[in-house]
Amino acid sequence: MTGTAAVLQVDATVDPWLPTLHSLRAAHPDLPIVVGMPVVAPAPVLDRYGVEMVTSASLGALVDTVWRRHRGHVLVVAAPAAFARGALDTAAQIVDDDLRVATVSWWSNAAGFLSFPHRDHPIVHHLEGLDVDAATTRLRTIEPVLVPAPIPYATGPAVLLSSAGLSVTGPLDENTDDPQVLLADHSLRARKRGMVDVVDPSTVCIRLFDGDTALVDTWLSDEDERTLAQRHRFSPADLRADSADAGSPLSIAHQAARSKVIGLRILIDGTCLGPHEMGTQVALLALIDSLCQRGDVSQVGVVLGGPRPGYAEGVLAHSKIDARVATGNDLGGFGGFDIVHRPYQPDRPIDFDLWHAAGARAVVSLQDLIAYHVATYHATPASWHEYRRTVRSVASRADAIVTISHDARRQVEVERLPVEPSRLFAVQDGTDHITGSERDQIPTELLARGYVAGTFLVVLGANYSHKNRDLAVAAHQVLADRGHVLGLVLAGPSVPFGSSRSLEARAWGPRSDEQVFVLPDVTSAERNWLLRHAAVLVYPTSAEGFGLVPYEAACFGTPTVMVPFGPLAEIAGALPVEAADWDPTSIADAVQALLEDPALARAQVEALAARVADHRWERTGSELVDVYRTVLAAPARGRSTEPPA
C-alpha cells in the first residue's frame, strides 16, 4: 500500500505471528512488512510472506527506523491480529485528508475502551459469530457512513501512526517493552502539539488468541498510568473520563457501529394495543412484524398497557419479541435498547429521561395533526391547549419525528413545530398487511338488525366529524332518489367528542330507511366480510395522515370512492374515478359511475391494488431502520446515560 509500511516486533518465536502475516498479506498484498528481532536469524518460513527482517531491540526503535526510511505512515502491529481485506484503506484516507490526525485505531474484540461489540468488555472469540471480513463489510456497507471519532489515545492490537504525527513528536520511546504504553505515550505527546487520535468506526481488527494464550486486554496498568501522568501531567485515565459519557463522539460511534454488526435492538411503545383494532393498531402490528422479519434487527421489545388482545397474538409470538406490560411512562424494566419508538400519536406527555434509560435514542411518530387542529375532539379548550403543548414538547425533545406520509411532514412544517429538518423524516406506511384471502364473517349486529342480502355501500371508521359519515348518508339519499336500491353500512366506534352523530341524523332527516345500518366497532373478520361484499367503499374523509382503508378494500376486490387530497393523492395517485369534492352529489356521481360500469370498477380496484404492490411494509421497515441508524449516529437530545453493555 503506497505510503504505508507495517511493522511488528518479534522477541521470541515467530510462530504466533504467522496468522497475522498471512492476514496482512491477504488484506494488502503489496504492503511492505518489516519484522524486527533482537538478532536477525534465518527464518525461511517468513520468505513466503515477502517480509523484511531487521535487527531491532524494541518496537519504538523499529518504528523510528522504518519511518525514517519510508517517510510514510506506519502500521504498528502490537499483538497477533487478523485484518479485514482493505483494512487500511479508510484509515489511510483519514490521515491523508487531515494532517492533524496522529493515529487511527480500530474496533477490536480486545482493545480496552475500543472493545467491540461490548464496550470495555474484551472477548476471546470473534464478534457474534462473524469473522473480521463479515463484520467490517457490515460496518462499511450499511448506511449511514460513520465518520471518524476522537478517542483518548491510540490502543488495540494494531494502530496506524500517521507520518505527520511521527514528524511532530520525534522518535518513539525505545525503552518500553509494552507496545500499549508506547502507543499511549505517542498519543499524549502528539496531543500536546494539537494533534488528535481517532477510531476508524468502519473497520474491525481481531486480536488473535489460541488455546495457550490467556485473554489479554489493552488496558494500561496502574503503574503505567502513573508513569505517563508524571511524564505528561495528564494521565490516560483523565483523558478517558470524558469519552465514557454516552454523549461523547466515541460512545455515539460505538453504539451506531454495534447496531450495524449485531443488529438493532428496538423497543416499541405498544400501549395502544387495546380491545379495539383500528387503523393505529393495524399499522402498529404490521410495522412490528416487518421489523421482526429483518436480519439486521436482533430484538424487538413491545411495551403493553394491558393483556394481549387476541388480534395481536400472532405477531407478538415472534421469537425476537419480548412483550411485557408496563403502565404510563414506566417502561417496566426494559433496558439496553438502541431505539425506543412510539409509532403513533404523542397524545400524552413522554418522560424522555425514562425513555433514555431504556434506550439510546427516542423516536416518535406523528401520524397526523388532526387532533392538533380540531379543538372539538377534546373535552375542553384547556385540554386541547394541553394536547397542543404536548405535541410541541415531544417534537422539540425527541431524537427523531417520523411522519407516515410526505403530506403529514408538510403539515408539521406548516405548523412550525419545533423540529429541525435533520430530525424530521417521512416514512410512508405499508399497505400489504391484508391479502384479500383472510377469513370473514358477516357482522352479528348486521344480522340482528334485519339485514337481508343485497347490494350495499360501506363506510368504515370511527364517527369523527372529519370522516364525513353524514356526507356518505346524504350521498346515499341522492342515489336513492335516482332509483338505486342500495344498503348503507356505517361501521365504526363512536367517539366522545367531535362525533358526526348529529350531522348524520340531520342528513337522514325524517325518513326511516331500513337500508341504512349503523354498527359499532366490528371485528377483523367482520371488517373483512364488509370489504369483500360491499359494492363500493365510500371514503369521504377530508383529513388523514395516510388512509389505509381504500387499499384494504382493493385487496378484497372492492373499489373506493374518495376525494383526492393530501396523502390520498400522494399514495393513490390519479384514479379512474374520483369525487370532485365533498358535495354529496359529487360523491354520488362517482359511486354511480362505478355501479353502472363493472369494467370501470375493476380499473379502480386495479389502480389501488398497484399502489399496494408499491407500498409494502417491508419497505416501511427498511426505511425506518435507516432512520434509526441515522439518529444513532447523531448526538442524543435527551440526558446522557451510560451506554448499554
N, C-alpha and C positions, 0 to 999 in steps of 0.2 A: 504494500500500500504506500503510494508516494508520500514522502514527507514524514513517515512514521516508522519506528522500529520497536520491536518488542524485546524486553529483557527479563530474564529470570535468573536467580542466583541459586545454584545447587551446592550445598555444603557436604552432602554425602552421596548416596547412590542416586542415579538419575531415574531409576525405575518408577517412583511415584509421579514423576513429571512426564512420562511418556504419553499418557492420555491427554495431558494438557497440550503437548506439542502436536499431537495428532489433531486435536480440536482446533488449535490455532491455524495450522496449515490448511485445514478444510475450510475454516472461516475466511481466511485471506491467503490464498495460495502464494502471492508474491510478497508477503510481508517479511522484511528482514527480521530474523530472530537471533538474538545473541544470548548465549548461555555462559554465565560466569561461574568459575570454580576457583577454589583456593589454589589448586595446581591443575594445569591442563594435562589431562591424560587421554590416551586414545579411547574413543567411545564410538566404535563403528555403528552402534545401534542408532546414534544420532544423525548419521550421514543421510539416512533416508528422508529426514525432515529438512535437510538443507540448512542446518543451523551453523552459526559461527561460535566457536568456543574460545573464550579468552580467560586469562588469569585475572582473577579479581577477588580481593579479600572480603568485600562487603557489597551489599546491594547498592548503597549510596555511591560507592566508587564506580560500580558498573554503570549506573545511570549517567554519572558525570562523563565517563569515558565515551559512552555511546552518543550522548547528546552533542558533545564537542566534535565528534566525528561526523555525525549526520546533520546536525543543526536542524533537527526536526522534532516532532512530538515523540514522546517515549511512553510506550505501554509497559507499565510495571506489573508483572505477574507475581503477586505476593504469596500466592499459595496455589496448589494444584486446582485447576478450574476447567470448566467446559464453556465454550463460546458459541453463540449462535452464528450462523452464516451471515456475513456482512455486519458483524457485531460492532466494528469500529466506524462504520460509515457515518452514522449520526453523530457520534462523539467527535469525530474529526471535523465534521461540518460545524459543530458548535464552537470549537476552539478557533477554527478558521474565520468564522463570522464575527467573533468578538475576542480581541486580543487580551481583554481583561480577565478571561477565564483561565485560571491557573490549572485546574484539574477537572476531570469528568469521571464520576463513579457510576456504578450501575446497581440496580436491584440484585439481590442475591439471596439464596436460601440461608446463608450465614454471614451477615455483614452488619452486626450491631443495629444501629438505627435505620439502616437500609435493608434489614432482613425482610424477606418477601415470601409469601404474601402476608405474613403476620408481623406487624411492626414490632421490633425489639425481641422477637421470639425466633431464634435460629432453628432450623430443622436440618436433618441429615439428608433426607430423600429429596427427590425432585418436587416440583410445585404441583400439588394436587393431581399427580399422575401425568403431568405434562413434561416433556423434555425441554431443553433450553430453546430449541428452534420453534417449537409449537407455542411456547409462552411468549417469545419475542414477536412471533408473527401476529399473535392476537394484539399485542401492545401497539404494533405498527400499522395494522390494517383496520382496526375498529375505531370509528370516529368517537370523539374528536381527537385530533393530533395533540398530544401533550407537550407543552413547552418545557424546557429545562427548568429545574427548581433549585434555588440556592440551598446548600447544605452546610452544616457547621464546619466540616473538614472532610478530606478525602478518606475513604475507607472501603474495604472489601477485598475480595481475592484478586482483583485486578483493577487498576486505575490508570487512566490516560493522563500523563503530565504534558501540558502544552509547552511548546518551545518558548513561547513568550513568557510563561510563568517561570521556566527554568532560567531564562535570561535575566529576570529581575531579582531572583532570590540568590543566585550564585550556586556553588556546589552543594549537594545534599550532605547531610551528616554521615560521615563514614565510620562513626564509632558506635553505632547502634546495631544490634543483631535483630531487632524486631521491626519487620517491614511496616507494621501499622504505626509504630512510633515515628518511623522515618517519614511516612506519608502525612501524618498529623503535623509534624514539625514543619514540613514543607508548606502545608496549607496555612499554618499560623504565620510563618514568615511572609508568605505571599499576601496574606490578608493585611499585614502592616503596610504593604505597598498599594493597598486599594484593590487588590485582585480578589476574585471570588471563586469559590468551589461550587460545582453543580452536580446534580444527578441527571443522567440521561434517562427520562422515565419511559422510554420506548424500548428498553433493552434489559435483558436478564443475563447475568453471568453466574453459573452454578459453581459453588465450592464443592470440590470432589472429596469424598471420604470413602475409605474402604473399610473392610471388617476389622483391621488392626488399628484404625485411626479413630480416636475419640472425637466427639463433636467439639470443635474449637471455633469460637466466635472471634470477632474483630474488636471487641471492647478493649479499651486500654485499662491496664491495671491501675490501682490507686497510686502506686509508686510512680508509674509513668505519668499519670495526671499531675502529680505534684511536681515532677521534674519539668514538665512542659509549662506549668504555671509559673515556676520560678524563672524559666527562660523567657517567657513571653508576657508575663504579668496577668494574662487571662488563661485559664485552663480550658481544655476541651469541654469539660462539663459546663462551664459558663456559656459556651457557645451553643451547646446542645439544648440548654434550658428554653430558649425562645422557640426552637424548631419543634419542641414537644407539644406545643399548643395545637389544638385541632384546626385553628385558622391559619397556621403557618403554611408557606408555599410547599414545604416538604410534606406536611400532612395531607394537604389537598391533592398533591400529585400521587402520593401513595394510595389514597382512597380511590382515586379515579383509575389508577393502574390496576389495583387489586380487583376492582369490579370487572375490568376487561378480561383478566386472566381466569378468575374463578367464578365469575357470574355475578349479576346484580342481586342484591337482597332487598326486596321491595315490601313495604308494609302498607296495605290498603285499608283505609277507613271504610269499613263496610257496615257501619251502624245504621245505614238507611235500609238494610235488608229486613224489612218488617213483614207483616202478614199480607200486604197488597203488592202485587207485581205490576208495576207500571213502567214507563219508559226509562226512568232513572235506574230501576233495579235490573231491567233487561240489559241496558248498556253496561252497567257495572259488572254483571256476571260475564258478559261477553268479553269485556276487557280483561278480567281476571283470567279467564280461560285462555285468551290469546297470549298473555304473559307466561302462563304455565307451560305453553307449548314451545316456548323459545329455549334453545340450548344455552343462550347467554344469560339466562335468568336462573339463579340457583335456588332461590327461596322466595315464596310469597306468603307473607303474614296477612291475615284478614282479621280486623277488629270488628267483633259483632256487638250489637247493642242488646241482644236477647237471644232466645232459642233460634236455631237454624230453621228458616222456613223451608217447607218441602220443595218449593221450586228451585232452591239453591243447592240442594243436596248433591246433585250430580257434579256440579262444578267444584264445590268445596271438598269433594272426596279426593281430589288430585293429590298425588304423593308429595308434591312440592309445597302444599298449603299447610300452614299452621293457623287454624281459625279458632279464636277464643273470645269469650265475652268480656267486654270492658264497658265502663259507663263514663259518660261525659268525655272530658279530655284525658282521663286516666287511661293510658294505653296498656294497662293490665300486665305489666311486667315484660312487655315486648322490648327488645333492645338489640343493638348490633346491626341494624339495617342501614343500607345506603340511602334509601329514599323512603319517606313517609308521604303518602299521596291520598288526598280526598278527591276522588274523581267526580264530584258533584258539587252543588251549590254550597258556599260558605254561609249557611243560614243561621249559624250560631258562632260566637267567638271561638277562636283557637288559641290555646296556650302553647305558643311556639317553644317555650322553654321545655315543656314536657315532650313536645314532638321531637325536638333536637336531642333529648335524652334517649329517645328510641331510635333515631336515625340521623344520618349526617345532613340531609337536606330535606326541606319541606316543600311539597308541590301541591297546589290547589287548582281544581278545575272550576271555571265559570262556564256553565252550560248556556246561560243566557242572562240578560239583565231585566227580565220581565218583572219580577217582584221588586226590583230596584226602581223601575219606572212606575208601576201601578200601585198607588197608595191604597186602593180599596182591597188589596189582597192581605192587608194587615188589620189587626183588631182595632188599633187606634193610630192617630197621627204620630204619637210618640213611638209606638212600636215600629212604624215604617221608618222613622228617622233613625232609630236604633239599628234596624236592619241595614240601612244605607251606610251608617258609620262602621258596622261590622265588615261590610264588603270592602270599604275603603281601607280599613285597618289591615285586613287579610291581604289585600293587594299590595300594600306597602311593605309587609313583613315576610311574605312567602318568598322562597328562593326562586320559584317559577310559578307563573299563572298560565294555565293551559285552557284555551277555548276549543269548543268542539266543531267549530267552523270558522272560516275566514270572515264571514259576516259578523259572527259574535266577537271576533277580535276587533273588527272595526267599531263595534258598539262600545267596547272598552276604551278605545282610543278617543271616540267622540265624547264620551263621558269624562275624559281626562282623569281616569282612575290613576292613582299613584303607583304605576308600574312602568319601569323603563322598557324600551323595546327589546333590550337584551334579555329581559326576564319574561317576555310575553311570547307565547308560542300558540300557533293554531294547528291542532291535530284533529282532523276530521274523524268522526265516529265511523265505525264499520256498519254494514247493513246486511251481512250474510249470516246472522245468528239464527235465522229461520230459513229452512229449505223448501217448505211447502209440503213436505211429506209427514209432518208431525200429526199425531193423533188429534181428533177433535171430538167435541160433544156438544150437542145442542144445549143452549143455556136453560137451566132448570126454570129460572124465572120467566123466560120467554114462553115455555110451555104452560107454566102456571097462569100466565096472563092471556091464555087463549090463542096463542099463535097457531095458525094453520099454514101449511106450506104454500109459498108463493114468492113472487119477486119482491125483493126489498133492498133499500139503501141502508148503509150503516155509517154511523158516526162513532168513533172510538176516542175516549179520553175524558178526563175529569171535566166538570162543568165550569171551569174557569171562564170568565167573560171573554178572554181573548181567543178562546176556542170557537166562539161564534156559533154555538149549537142552535141558538134561536134563528140564525140565518139559514141553517140547514132545514129547520122546521118550516120557515117561510118558503124556501125553495121547493120543499115537498108539496106545499099547498099550491104553488104555481103549477107544478107538474100535474097535480090532481085536477086543477081547473082546466088543464089542457087535455084531460081524458086519460091520463096514465093511472093505472091501478097498481099502486106500489105501497109496500110497507116501509116504515122507517124505524130503525132501531138506534136509540141513543144509549150507548153503553159506557159507563164510567162512574167513578165515585163522585159524591157531592163534596164540595169544599165549604168550609165555614164562612169564609169571607170572599167577596168578589165573584160570586157564582152568577150564572146566567139564568137561574130559575125563573125570576120574574119576567125576564125578556122572552124566555121560551113560552111562558104562559101567555104573554101578550101576542106572540106570533101565532100561537094556537087559536087564540080568540075563543068565541063561544062554541065552536064546533066540538063535537065529541067524535074523535077519529079513532076507530077501532084498529086502524092500521099503524098507529104510532105507539111504540113500546119504549118506555124509559126504564132501563135496567141499572141496578147498582153495579159495582165493580164485578167483572167476570173473571173466571179462572183462565189459565193459559189455554186449556183445551177448549173452553167456550169461546175465547177470543179467536182461536184457530177456526172454529166452525163458522163464526160470523164472517171472517175474512174469506173463507173458502166459498161460502154460499151466497154472499151478497152480490147483487148485480153491479153495484158501484160503491166504492168508499167515498163518502163526501168528507173532505178535509178542509173546512173553511177557515182554519186558523189564520190570524193576522199578526202573530208574534211567535217566533220559535228561535231556538238556538241551533237546531238541526232538523228534526222532524223525521222520525223513524217509520211511522205507520204506513205511508204510501209504499215503501219498499217491502215491508212485511206483506202488504196486500198483494203486491205484484208477484211475490213468491208463491202465493196461493192462486194466482191467475186472475186476480180481480183488479180492474182499472180504478184509478183515483181521479177525482176532480179537485183541483186546488187552484189558488191564485199564486202565480209565480213571483214571489217576492223573496228578498234576502237569502237565507240559507236554502230555501226550496229551489230557487233559481240556480243557486251556486252548485248544488249537488245534482239536482234532476236535469238541469239544462232545459232546452226547448222541448216541449212535449207536443204531440199531435193535437191534443185538446187541452185548453186551459180556460179557466174562468177569467174574463176580462177584468173583473173587480169583484167586490164582495156584495154587490147588489143581488138579492135573491133571484132576480130574473136572469142575471148573468150566470149564476151557479146552476140554475135550472136549465138554461140553454146548453151548457157544457154536459150536464148529466144526460139530457135528451139526445144529444149527438152520439153519445156512447151507447145508449139504449137502442137506438134505431139503426146503428151500423156496427154489426159484430166485427167486421174487419178493422174498423177504426178502434174498437175496444181492444182488440188483440194488439194493435200497434201501440196503444197506450201502455198496455202491460209490458210489451217487449222493450219499450223505451226505458221504463223504470227498472225492469229486470237487468238491463245492460248496466245501469248505474250500480246495481247490487254487485255485479261482477267486478266493477271498478273500485268499489269501496268495501274492501274486506277487512274484518277485524284483525287479520294477520298484519295488514299494512298499518293499521292503527297502533297495534302493539309495537311494531318495528319503529315507527316514528316517535312513539312515546319513550321507548328505550333510548333513542337518540337524545331526546330532551333530558332524560335522567342523567345520561353521561355528560351532557353539556353543563348541567348545573353542578355535577360533582367536580368538574374540572375548574369551577369558578369559586370564589370565596362565598361562604355562607353568610346570610343576612342575620341569622339568629345568634344567640350567645355561643361562645366557644365551649366545647366539651372535649374531653379526651377521646381520641379516635378509638372506635371499637376494635377489639383484638381480632 
